[in-house]
Amino acid sequence: MFAFVIRRLLWAIPVLFFVALVSFFLMHQAPGGPFDADGNKKQVDAATLKALNTRFGLDKPQYVNPVAVSMQWAAGERNPLILSRAYLDSQFFNYFFNATRGDLGPSYRQRGKSVQDILRSQWAFSARLALFAIVFAVLVGIPLGVLAALKQNSTLDYFSLFFATIGVAVPTFVTGLLVIILFGTALRWISISDNNWNTWRPYIAPGLVLGMATMSFITRITRATILEVKRQDYIRTARAKGLTERAVISRHMLRNGLIPVVTLLGPALVDLATGSVITESIFNIPGIGNYFVSSIFQRDYSMIMGTTLVYATLIVFANMLVDLSYGALDPRIRGQG
């Protein structure tokens, strides 16, 4: 098991490097830069723009720096380590090397704030939203899927499938707008403005909206796996031994049937924890997703790269934890590890 963890950690390095490279490439395909004028600011003059680019290292080449190597070589430098460092003295590699040391850089648009400080301040809002979403998805999805499988072809089964299909088919922005119109404007059960996001109550409605799709997937996967598991020979053997139906379901069906659900919950939890861009935008939640959208429009390169790398890192570790949890749920997998 220890060797497996080490291999997964080593594989995380090229994965994160590729994510950073693709994000950097796509980010620089958009026109403009972080210090261009927007609708509320004056045009930056050429001297100031040059000084800002020099200060933040944006005057260097994007990927590699052969000019720096030529200058070092002309100066008589022959040390391959120094020449390699000069060749990689570029925007991308400087940022990536700093990120490996935990330095995500300063924000280009928020003066005096680093990317770490911004993510740390916005993380709590996205985490609360994700908590409501995942609790709703698990507490509703798993029981609904189990009951649908145990009562196959019944009214409950058809209702659960209809409910799950609606949850997957209807986009999040449609569900969010309907919730605001119905419960916020018509019934006035929720507040649609002036919410105190430091309390828990405002997160209930957006949490249900965000968790709807995940709940639907959990319901469908739980139903399918329980239907498969309950036809296995060891289920008939457990019943033949005289075990109660509750014991058969809890000890044998659920334990083996929840493995695909755990596979879904790992990445889903990370996705919810980083915040939904659409949900946070609709309900105006000051979380990571909402701030990420603002950084894209503002061309805040370090904020875009930092958020993307944090998200990718969480996904990698979540998938690794999912693989490790297989052994706890299925002894056969633990024996193979």
QUIRASUL-V983050 format. One record per pair of residues at least 12 apart in sequence whose C-alpha atoms are under 7 Angstrom apart, sorted by the first residue. I is the first residue (numbers start at 1). J is the second residue. D is the distance in Angstrom with one decimal. If there is no record, write none. Layout:
I,J,D ; I,J,D
This chain:
1,337,6.1 ; 8,320,7.0 ; 12,316,6.6 ; 16,309,6.9 ; 16,312,6.7 ; 20,305,6.9 ; 20,309,6.6 ; 23,305,6.8 ; 33,299,5.7 ; 34,108,6.4 ; 34,298,6.1 ; 34,299,4.5 ; 34,300,5.4 ; 34,301,7.0 ; 35,49,6.9 ; 57,91,6.6 ; 58,91,6.4 ; 60,90,5.5 ; 60,91,6.1 ; 61,90,5.2 ; 61,91,6.2 ; 62,90,5.5 ; 62,91,4.9 ; 62,92,5.8 ; 63,90,5.4 ; 63,91,6.3 ; 63,92,5.5 ; 63,93,6.8 ; 64,87,5.7 ; 64,88,5.1 ; 64,89,6.6 ; 64,90,5.4 ; 65,86,6.7 ; 65,87,4.7 ; 65,88,6.0 ; 65,89,5.8 ; 65,90,5.9 ; 66,87,5.5 ; 68,86,5.6 ; 68,87,6.4 ; 69,83,5.8 ; 69,86,5.5 ; 69,87,5.6 ; 104,116,6.5 ; 104,302,6.8 ; 104,306,5.6 ; 105,302,6.1 ; 106,302,6.7 ; 107,300,6.6 ; 107,302,6.0 ; 107,303,6.0 ; 108,300,5.5 ; 109,300,6.2 ; 115,303,5.7 ; 115,306,6.6 ; 119,288,6.7 ; 122,286,6.6 ; 122,287,4.9 ; 122,288,5.5 ; 123,287,6.3 ; 123,288,6.2 ; 125,286,6.6 ; 125,287,5.1 ; 126,273,5.9 ; 126,274,6.1 ; 126,275,4.8 ; 126,287,4.9 ; 126,288,6.2 ; 127,273,5.1 ; 129,203,5.7 ; 129,207,5.4 ; 130,207,6.8 ; 130,272,4.7 ; 130,273,4.8 ; 130,275,6.7 ; 132,204,6.6 ; 132,207,4.9 ; 133,207,4.4 ; 133,208,5.7 ; 133,210,5.7 ; 133,211,4.1 ; 134,211,6.1 ; 134,269,6.7 ; 136,208,6.6 ; 136,211,6.4 ; 137,211,5.4 ; 137,212,6.7 ; 137,214,5.8 ; 137,215,3.9 ; 138,215,6.5 ; 140,215,6.7 ; 141,215,4.8 ; 141,216,6.5 ; 141,218,5.2 ; 141,219,4.4 ; 142,218,6.3 ; 142,219,5.8 ; 142,222,6.1 ; 144,160,6.5 ; 144,219,6.0 ; 145,219,4.3 ; 145,220,6.2 ; 145,222,4.9 ; 145,223,4.3 ; 146,222,6.2 ; 146,223,5.7 ; 146,226,6.6 ; 148,160,6.5 ; 148,223,6.2 ; 149,223,4.9 ; 149,226,6.0 ; 149,227,5.4 ; 164,216,4.2 ; 164,219,6.6 ; 164,220,6.8 ; 165,216,6.9 ; 167,212,5.6 ; 167,213,5.2 ; 167,216,5.5 ; 168,213,5.1 ; 168,216,6.1 ; 172,209,6.7 ; 172,210,6.9 ; 173,278,6.3 ; 173,279,6.9 ; 175,209,6.3 ; 176,209,5.9 ; 176,279,6.9 ; 176,282,6.8 ; 180,192,6.9 ; 206,279,6.5 ; 206,283,6.9 ; 210,279,6.4 ; 218,261,6.3 ; 221,261,6.6 ; 222,257,6.9 ; 222,258,6.9 ; 222,261,6.6 ; 225,257,5.2 ; 226,253,6.4 ; 226,257,5.4 ; 229,253,6.0 ; 229,257,6.3 ; 230,253,6.4 ; 235,248,7.0 ; 235,252,7.0 ; 255,329,6.0 ; 256,329,6.7 ; 256,330,6.5 ; 259,326,6.7 ; 259,329,6.8 ; 262,322,6.6 ; 263,322,5.9 ; 266,318,5.2 ; 266,319,6.1 ; 266,322,5.9 ; 267,315,5.9 ; 267,318,6.1 ; 267,319,6.6 ; 270,314,6.3 ; 270,315,6.2 ; 270,318,7.0 ; 274,288,6.3 ; 274,289,6.9 ; 274,311,6.7 ; 275,287,6.5 ; 275,288,5.8 ; 275,289,5.0 ; 276,289,5.5 ; 277,289,4.3 ; 277,290,5.6 ; 292,304,6.6
